[in-house]
């Protein structure tokens, strides 16, 4: 009897764990001005190789400042045709890849009008109506709206919700939204932030391309690994001799994959915490604050003025990380650093996924699985010692592993640096001593585990330590 009970308990736990993992998947909807620039197609190729990591709720073609009067919904379908050919092979590597037919059913068209000219009475589209339909689903999970172009399709959905739904119901729909826009590519984004102040919003406001955090993915700069965004690297690792999906990845025009940061932070890699942009991850790190309106180009290009669209409430926007690069023996500080510090790691991850589109499991590399032998949140007193321990970390391919522990200083509330010396890198178990504090402070430690496969793949574990006074 005890054996039978144990068996059913195991089944129940397996069910609960499976349900939890499924529930943890993000819901993602993309607004794309595809054809305005090749980078939307580039980002869509990468997006599809990760399609098992989230539930895609929509792929909506929109306008932008670069493509004001037409939408290119027809350009999405060939990408999905290519995906259909590789999806069976992707399933050899990980479960959960949706069918191309399922994704095709979620391709919609926004209104072919620019910015706020496409918002108001009688300006609904299948795209804006689809956003409302998705928000109305009996699904408590947030809806991440990745805005690669203009935001007016979302703005129209919000306009209609406000006009047609009871206020308390509308508030529940707004609360579901998580918006990450690649700067402001029309005047509807500032309108949303002004008129719907409770909506979670990540953006470098205005037309501030040169200052935007997302530039960390494609900006050639000292301190970053610029090789992995070069044409040669893309040719060898993405475009050529991979699969039909790789051949759909266009050459770089203005900059490689400027829209990709909107979903990089949603990949469950152990580092990313989507609900906490201040924790930092592959999509960059952001601070919740009211930014200055400093963009002189916005008035000329987007017709946005500070007087008309002031930032009146906190949004998730630019902040800085400081990193030390051993190769140059220099430190670098800024908002680009919050994203490009992970560039080699997320590019290698994409290259591996492209291998998955045509290779068998035994021929490709797969990411390691880091583990702690303690919880990922602990509380200790000033002066106490604690051992960080990654015992139990594994690799699905049996590859050798390297371990790096580091303090992510900017993610915590303790501003000092904590040294692991004299302990070297490549140790799965290292001690640290809690600093002296006068009030509770948090310290974020990141375990970075990289395998020795090709390409080398990295996964992380984050430990949040709360240090309290003695």
Buried (B, 14 or more C-beta within 10 A) or exposed (E): EEEEEEEEEEEEEEEEEEEEEEEEBBBBBBBBBBBBBBBBBBBBBBBBBBBBBBBBBBBBBBBBBBBBEEBBBEBBBEBBBBBBBBBEBBEBBBEBBBBBEEBBEBBBBBBBBBBBBBBEEEBBBBBBBBBBBBBBEEBEBBBBBBBBBBBBBBBBBBBBBBEEBEEEEBEEBBEBBBBBBBBBBBBBBBBBBBEBEEBBBBBBBBBBBEBBBBBBBBBEEEBBBBEBBBEEBBBEBBBEEBBBBBBBBBEBEEBBBBBBBBBBBBBBBBBBBBEBBBBBBBBBBBBBBEBEBEBEEBBEBBBBEBEEBEBEBEBBBBBBBBBEBEEEEEEBEBBBBBBBBBBBBBBBBBBBBBBBBBBEEEEBBBBBBBBBEBEEEBEBEBEEEBEBBBEEBEBBBEBEBBBBBBBBBBBBEBEEEBEBEEBEEEBBEBEBEBBEBEEEBBBBBBBBBBBBBEBBBBBBBBBBBBBBEE
